[in-house]
Amino acid sequence: MEDITAGSAALRKRIPVLLKALEDDGQIMSIENEYHLQTRESSAWHDEYRKQLADLTGNPVRIDDERVTLFRKACGEALKTVHIAQGNCKETRTLSLHFSSELPADAGKKIYVWIRDGWETDEKSLLADARNAGNQSPTIFVYIPRHAVDELNKTLIGMLAAQATLNMRGVPTTPEGEDARSAMTSRLNSAQSNLTALIKEILSNTRVFQAGGSEIIESTLADQVIKAANNSIIRLYHQFDIADHAQWGKVFDHAKKGAGDALLAVGHKDEPAKHPVCAAIIKYIAGGKKGSEIREYFREPFYGWPQDAIDGGLFALLAGGLIRAVDANNKTVDAKTLERAKITQTTFKVESITVTPVQLIQVRKVLQAAGCQCNPGEELASMPAFIQSMMQRAQAAGGEPPAPTRPGTTHLDDMKSLSGNAQLLSIFNQREDLLSQIGSWGEHAAAIQKRNPDWQTLDILLELAKGLGPAEKLKEQAQAIKSNRLLLAEPNPMSPLNEQAAQLLRKALNHAHDEYQKIYDAGMDQLHQDANWQNLSAEQRQIILIDANIASVPTISTGSVDEIIASLEAMPLDAWRYRREALPNLFKQARLAAAKLLEPKVVQVSLPHRTLRTPGEAKTWLGEVESVLNEQLKQGPVIV
């Protein structure tokens, strides 16, 4: 201060500048609108900040990317409330924000708001692109002017440096560190606030052009885009007006009930085909289109029709008999039976063949004979069920050997390949043959169903008898039945074979059981003679027998064929042999278990294996045995 009487106004003006300079120089720091002297900790933070500033300043590509990101975010925020609806039916239209240097390939099918800035291109180039696009293009051109370049860069770099410093230094644990972090956070918040104001100021000067070159003048960016978008939707959907009516939903509802005059809801009193919406749909369907294709075609430019208009037009044509529909399962459906949710999976075709009422009566007779209940007017809808019923009858009238060969169904395949009234006419022309097939195929199916169990039983018996000598001859006879498809031959060829196979298995099973019983009884006799076993209680004995799986002999039943099969499935003949061979060892385990129960320290000793040829060899072996036993007896009782 040079003049103490001059007042403080001049000094007050200088103080913020001086404080900012001191802060930038790292001598002081700002914490929540207060200034503090730098500490050693805060100096370290400031040094990191200066390092980040230097790194970012030397990385212009990074700063350009960050600027682009900021502009994209700011434009998104400015335009997020923009909603566009077209016509009386208020059909919602979507705007797509685009920031790249080139328009997407589908720019002619969508309304793109193409946003570019003065850092990447100049206004003249953008205006030239708009003019070259032509006045039929729906694209909206937006230009963000190059403004406050140095201030924007400086503020952006400062914000990024502060954020990077906070990330690098982390969360401090000392009061000095916390103050330093608070100061850096204040610096970051200040930079973000300044950056937001700068971006807002830059966007306030944004210019918007319609494709063709005319500029849109409004007070805000959102208003400019809304006005341009309303022009673009007319360019993009120039066939929209013919379907612009709010009552198409009622057309759909009336047509769904089968009403032929459903189009009265939109004021059309003439034939459905003469309404421009229905006429366009018929023209597009031509030889056949799926509902998904129809919807997509008329939802896209240059129609953009509401879904109610598309579905209403389809159902009006369907109810009027001008088109026919087949669902995803190739089943014919009408306006009453087709659910709206299934439209996309349904195929629509233009109807061209007519069937007389007299012919329809004969068709219904065939359908009803096949079990398809069909009321007048429902013939087409019953066709899939009829073809399926006939296919099932043909399938059941034959089969794999030994059943007879299935009857041919080429005529049904041909009928299935037809559609609409062509199918009905095909039934009428083949009505006599179809009625005959319905009867004969049903008789064959019933006979096959009756004989199949006999063949299945024979197959099971022969499999169970595998390995038994006499079974081979029976198997040869069964193979002859199969090869010659004699399932329905008279008399029943399976009956005597089943009896012979059952008798063979009955004999083999009884023999296996008897042999098992003999070895089991011998093992039990030896077990009862064992001294240790005799000292056990009945409960202890039962537990040991159960653990060794020798508590009882498995039971068998050999009276009927079903009993023989059940017994052998529970334990095949091979299993009887394995169990029989295992019995001696199982009883041996039981004796050892009894010994261990009485003498817990008892151990089992295996004697040395030898082939003895002379008395001398026998004497030597006995010596080895004595040595082994004596050594083991030192440890406790022994079971040999």
Buried (B, 14 or more C-beta within 10 A) or exposed (E): EEEEEEEEEEEEEEEEEEBEEBBBEBBBBBBEEEEBEBBEBBBBBBEBBBBBBEBBEEBEEBBEEBBBEBBBEBBEEBBEEBEBEBBEBEBEBEBEBBBEEEBBEEBBEBBBBBBBBBBBBBBEEBBEBBBEBEEEBBBBBBBBBBBBEEEBBBBBBBBBBBBBBBEEBEEBEEEBBBBBBBBBBBBBEBBBEBBEEBBEEBBEEBBBBBBBBBBBEEEEBBBBBBBBBEBBBEBBBEBBEBBBBBBBBBBBBBBBEBBBBBBEBBEBEEEBBEBEBBBBBBEBBEEBBBBEBBBEBBBBBEBBBBBBBBBBBBBBBBBBBBBBBBBEEBBBBBBBBBEEEBBBEBBBBBBEEEBEEEBBEBBBBBBEBBBBEBEEEBBBBBBBBBBBBBBBBBBBBBBEBBBBEBBEBEBBEEBBEBBBBBBBBBBBEBBEEBEEBBEEBBEBBEBBEEBBEBBEBBBBBBBBBEEBEBBEEBBEBBEEBBEEBBBBBEEBBBEEBBEBBBBBBBEBBEEBBEEBEEBBEEBBEBBEEBEBBEEBEEEBBEBBBEEBEBEEBBEBEBEEBEBBBEBBEEBBBEEBEEBBEEBEEBBBBBBBBBBBBBBEEBBBBEEEEEEEEEEEEEEEBEEEBEEBEEEBEEEEBBBE
